[in-house]
Amino acid sequence: MKSIEVMNHLATGKFVHVDGTNAFVYDQGSGEPVVCFHGVPASSYLYRNIVTGLAIKGFRGIAFDLLGTGLSERPENFDYTWTNLGKWSLKLIDNLRLKKFHIVLHDIGAPIGCEVIAKIPDRILSVTIMNAPLANLHRFKKPFPMFLYEKKGVGELLANSSNAIGFKKLMHLKGVVDRDKIGFNEARAYAKFLRGNNQGRSFIKIMRGFETTMKKEVLYINALKNLNVPKQIIWGTEDRGLTIEENAEPLRNALGLEKIIKLNGKHFLQEDRYVEITELISMLAKT
């Protein structure tokens, strides 16, 4: 049986050809583009409400599935490191003919997005960062249960067995404060977008391709610091994997920002705080 949420998401997006692969793009509205980068275990589906909200506010909201996730293609021989996913993402942005755009970064979508920023800083209009491993990246350790995907055999079993019941429990524990936002249908979509058509093998490669080095941390922080555009940090205060003390506050200090915008949310605050987030992105973009 096909997931209603998956079918609806597919129907509202499009596929874009990128360097021999097909990328799924959720693209709504017109006006200045706002490009949203997702992390793991997620896809463009995470931004469905924010993209729609941005379109209503007069922007062109764009969220795409990173290669190997969601509805995008899952080539077996692709290099799923942040470096290469950044190169692929830039090609996608170029294929969408986006001259200048606002950028929204979350989770490992932040380092991947920073790979893009480092290459085309003059095309970035504003930056919004949410619950992301950037500051103290060289000390970052995957929280439970994400570190299990590093283990050979265990990771493959977990990815292939992802289902609605397990994802619902995971999202209620780690992802959202308002449990009503993630029911069976939404959790089923998340599981489907993780597994895809290759039992989650591409997701496993992404999880094993993290580049948590000091060299990368310096690259990402400098790419953000050197941008003379409006920036903001939005953080879900109940995220126990990426905390305000260990991750958000050092990032604020490194970027020289006055404050962190704190919302009552866990890691996937786009699910239950999307109204506030959409307004904050819109306000920053109009600065």
C-alpha positions as CSV (number, residue, x, y, z in Angstrom):
1,M,0.0,0.0,0.0
2,K,1.3,3.4,-1.0
3,S,1.7,6.2,1.6
4,I,-0.8,9.0,1.1
5,E,1.8,11.5,2.5
6,V,4.4,10.3,0.0
7,M,2.0,10.5,-2.9
8,N,0.9,14.0,-2.0
9,H,4.5,15.2,-1.6
10,L,5.5,13.6,-4.9
11,A,2.5,15.3,-6.6
12,T,3.5,18.8,-5.4
13,G,7.1,18.6,-6.5
14,K,9.2,18.0,-9.6
15,F,12.3,16.3,-10.8
16,V,15.4,18.1,-12.0
17,H,18.2,16.5,-13.9
18,V,21.6,17.1,-12.2
19,D,24.9,15.7,-13.5
20,G,23.4,12.4,-14.7
21,T,21.0,12.0,-11.7
22,N,17.4,13.0,-10.9
23,A,16.7,15.3,-7.9
24,F,13.4,15.8,-6.4
25,V,12.6,19.5,-5.7
26,Y,9.6,20.9,-3.8
27,D,9.4,24.4,-5.3
28,Q,6.5,26.7,-4.5
29,G,5.7,30.4,-5.1
30,S,7.6,33.2,-6.8
31,G,9.8,36.1,-5.6
32,E,13.2,35.8,-4.0
33,P,14.3,32.2,-3.6
34,V,14.7,30.6,-0.2
35,V,16.7,27.3,-0.5
36,C,16.2,24.9,2.4
37,F,18.8,22.2,3.2
38,H,17.7,19.1,5.2
39,G,19.7,16.7,7.2
40,V,19.2,13.1,8.5
41,P,17.1,11.2,8.8
42,A,15.0,13.5,6.8
43,S,14.2,14.9,3.3
44,S,12.5,17.9,1.7
45,Y,9.3,16.5,3.3
46,L,10.5,18.1,6.6
47,Y,10.1,21.6,5.0
48,R,6.7,21.0,3.4
49,N,4.9,23.5,5.7
50,I,7.7,26.1,5.6
51,V,8.0,26.1,1.8
52,T,4.2,26.6,1.5
53,G,4.3,29.3,4.1
54,L,7.1,31.1,2.4
55,A,5.2,31.0,-0.9
56,I,2.2,32.6,0.8
57,K,4.5,35.4,2.1
58,G,5.7,36.2,-1.4
59,F,8.9,34.1,-1.6
60,R,9.9,31.2,-3.8
61,G,10.3,28.4,-1.3
62,I,12.6,25.6,-2.4
63,A,13.5,22.3,-0.6
64,F,15.2,19.5,-2.4
65,D,16.1,15.9,-1.5
66,L,19.8,15.4,-1.2
67,L,21.0,12.7,-3.5
68,G,20.5,9.3,-1.8
69,T,17.5,10.6,0.3
70,G,13.8,11.1,-0.2
71,L,12.6,10.9,-3.8
72,S,15.9,11.8,-5.3
73,E,18.0,9.2,-7.1
74,R,20.2,6.8,-5.1
75,P,23.3,5.9,-7.3
76,E,25.3,3.1,-5.7
77,N,28.7,4.4,-6.8
78,F,28.2,8.0,-5.6
79,D,30.6,9.6,-3.1
80,Y,28.2,10.6,-0.3
81,T,30.6,12.8,1.7
82,W,29.6,16.3,2.6
83,T,32.2,17.6,0.1
84,N,30.6,15.8,-2.8
85,L,27.0,16.4,-1.7
86,G,27.9,20.1,-1.6
87,K,29.2,20.0,-5.2
88,W,26.1,18.2,-6.3
89,S,23.8,20.7,-4.5
90,L,25.5,23.6,-6.2
91,K,24.9,22.0,-9.6
92,L,21.3,21.6,-8.7
93,I,21.0,25.3,-7.6
94,D,22.7,26.3,-10.9
95,N,20.3,24.1,-12.9
96,L,17.4,25.9,-11.1
97,R,19.0,29.1,-12.4
98,L,19.0,30.8,-9.0
99,K,21.3,33.9,-9.3
100,K,20.9,34.9,-5.6
101,F,19.0,33.3,-2.8
102,H,18.4,33.0,0.9
103,I,19.6,29.8,2.5
104,V,18.2,27.8,5.4
105,L,20.4,25.1,7.0
106,H,19.5,22.3,9.4
107,D,21.4,19.3,10.8
108,I,24.0,18.0,8.3
109,G,22.3,20.2,5.7
110,A,24.4,22.9,7.4
111,P,27.9,21.6,6.5
112,I,26.6,20.6,3.1
113,G,25.1,24.1,2.6
114,C,28.3,25.7,3.8
115,E,30.2,23.8,1.1
116,V,27.9,25.7,-1.3
117,I,28.3,29.1,0.5
118,A,32.1,28.7,0.4
119,K,32.1,28.5,-3.4
120,I,29.5,31.2,-4.2
121,P,29.4,33.7,-1.2
122,D,28.3,36.6,-3.5
123,R,25.0,34.8,-4.3
124,I,23.8,34.4,-0.7
125,L,21.2,36.9,0.5
126,S,20.7,35.7,4.1
127,V,21.4,32.7,6.3
128,T,19.2,30.9,8.8
129,I,20.8,28.1,10.8
130,M,18.8,25.6,12.9
131,N,20.1,22.8,15.2
132,A,23.2,22.0,13.2
133,P,26.7,20.5,13.9
134,L,29.0,23.4,12.9
135,A,30.7,24.8,16.0
136,N,32.7,22.1,17.8
137,L,32.3,20.0,14.7
138,H,35.6,18.2,15.3
139,R,34.3,16.9,18.6
140,F,30.9,16.0,17.3
141,K,29.6,12.5,18.1
142,K,26.4,11.1,16.6
143,P,23.7,10.8,19.2
144,F,21.6,7.7,19.8
145,P,20.3,6.1,17.7
146,M,22.2,7.7,14.8
147,F,25.6,6.3,15.8
148,L,24.3,2.8,15.3
149,Y,24.2,3.3,11.5
150,E,28.0,3.5,11.5
151,K,28.2,-0.2,12.6
152,K,28.4,-2.6,9.7
153,G,25.5,-5.0,9.6
154,V,23.6,-3.1,12.4
155,G,23.2,0.0,10.2
156,E,22.0,-2.0,7.2
157,L,19.5,-3.9,9.4
158,L,18.1,-0.7,11.0
159,A,17.7,1.1,7.7
160,N,16.0,-1.7,5.9
161,S,13.6,-2.3,8.8
162,S,12.6,1.3,9.2
163,N,8.8,1.5,9.6
164,A,6.0,3.8,10.7
165,I,5.8,2.5,14.2
166,G,9.5,2.8,14.9
167,F,9.8,6.2,13.3
168,K,6.8,7.6,15.2
169,K,8.4,6.5,18.5
170,L,11.8,8.1,17.4
171,M,10.2,11.4,16.4
172,H,8.2,11.6,19.6
173,L,11.4,10.9,21.6
174,K,13.9,13.0,19.7
175,G,12.1,15.0,17.0
176,V,9.1,16.9,18.2
177,V,7.5,18.4,21.3
178,D,4.0,18.4,19.9
179,R,3.4,14.7,19.3
180,D,0.2,15.4,17.4
181,K,2.3,16.7,14.5
182,I,3.7,13.2,13.8
183,G,1.1,10.6,13.4
184,F,1.2,7.2,11.7
185,N,0.9,8.7,8.2
186,E,3.8,11.2,8.7
187,A,6.0,8.6,10.3
188,R,5.3,6.2,7.5
189,A,6.4,8.9,5.0
190,Y,9.7,9.5,6.9
191,A,10.4,5.7,6.9
192,K,9.7,5.5,3.2
193,F,11.9,8.5,2.4
194,L,14.8,6.9,4.4
195,R,14.5,3.4,2.8
196,G,13.8,4.6,-0.7
197,N,14.1,1.9,-3.4
198,N,17.4,0.5,-2.2
199,Q,16.7,-0.6,1.4
200,G,18.3,2.6,2.8
201,R,21.8,1.8,1.4
202,S,22.4,5.4,0.3
203,F,21.3,6.7,3.7
204,I,23.9,4.4,5.3
205,K,26.6,5.8,3.0
206,I,25.6,9.3,4.0
207,M,25.8,8.4,7.7
208,R,29.3,6.9,7.2
209,G,30.5,9.9,5.1
210,F,30.5,12.6,7.8
211,E,33.6,14.8,7.6
212,T,33.9,16.0,11.2
213,T,37.4,17.4,11.0
214,M,38.9,20.7,12.3
215,K,39.7,21.6,8.7
216,K,36.1,21.4,7.7
217,E,35.0,23.2,10.8
218,V,37.3,26.1,10.0
219,L,36.0,26.1,6.4
220,Y,32.4,26.3,7.4
221,I,32.7,28.8,10.2
222,N,34.9,31.1,8.0
223,A,32.4,30.8,5.1
224,L,29.6,32.0,7.4
225,K,31.7,34.7,9.1
226,N,32.9,36.3,5.9
227,L,29.3,36.7,4.6
228,N,28.2,40.3,4.9
229,V,24.5,39.4,4.9
230,P,21.8,39.0,7.6
231,K,22.2,35.8,9.7
232,Q,20.2,34.2,12.5
233,I,20.4,31.1,14.6
234,I,17.1,29.4,15.6
235,W,17.4,26.5,18.0
236,G,15.0,23.9,19.4
237,T,15.7,24.1,23.2
238,E,14.8,20.5,23.9
239,D,17.3,19.0,21.4
240,R,19.5,16.7,23.5
241,G,21.8,15.7,20.7
242,L,22.7,19.2,19.5
243,T,22.5,21.4,22.6
244,I,22.5,25.2,23.0
245,E,25.5,25.0,25.3
246,E,27.7,22.8,23.2
247,N,26.6,23.8,19.7
248,A,24.4,26.9,19.5
249,E,26.2,29.2,21.8
250,P,29.7,28.5,20.4
251,L,28.3,29.1,16.9
252,R,26.7,32.4,18.0
253,N,30.0,33.5,19.5
254,A,32.0,32.5,16.4
255,L,29.6,34.4,14.1
256,G,29.4,37.4,16.3
257,L,25.6,37.4,16.6
258,E,23.8,39.0,19.5
259,K,21.4,36.2,20.3
260,I,20.1,32.8,19.6
261,I,16.4,32.6,18.8
262,K,15.1,29.8,21.1
263,L,12.0,27.9,20.3
264,N,10.3,25.2,22.4
265,G,11.2,22.3,20.1
266,K,13.4,19.3,19.7
267,H,15.6,18.4,16.7
268,F,13.0,18.5,14.0
269,L,11.5,21.9,15.0
270,Q,10.3,22.4,11.5
271,E,7.5,20.0,12.2
272,D,5.9,21.7,15.2
273,R,7.3,25.3,15.1
274,Y,6.9,25.9,11.4
275,V,4.7,28.9,11.8
276,E,7.3,30.8,13.9
277,I,10.2,29.6,11.7
278,T,8.5,30.7,8.5
279,E,7.9,34.1,10.0
280,L,11.5,34.4,11.2
281,I,12.9,33.5,7.8
282,S,10.6,35.9,6.1
283,M,11.6,38.8,8.5
284,L,15.3,38.1,8.1
285,A,15.0,38.0,4.3
286,K,13.2,41.4,4.3
287,T,16.0,43.0,6.5
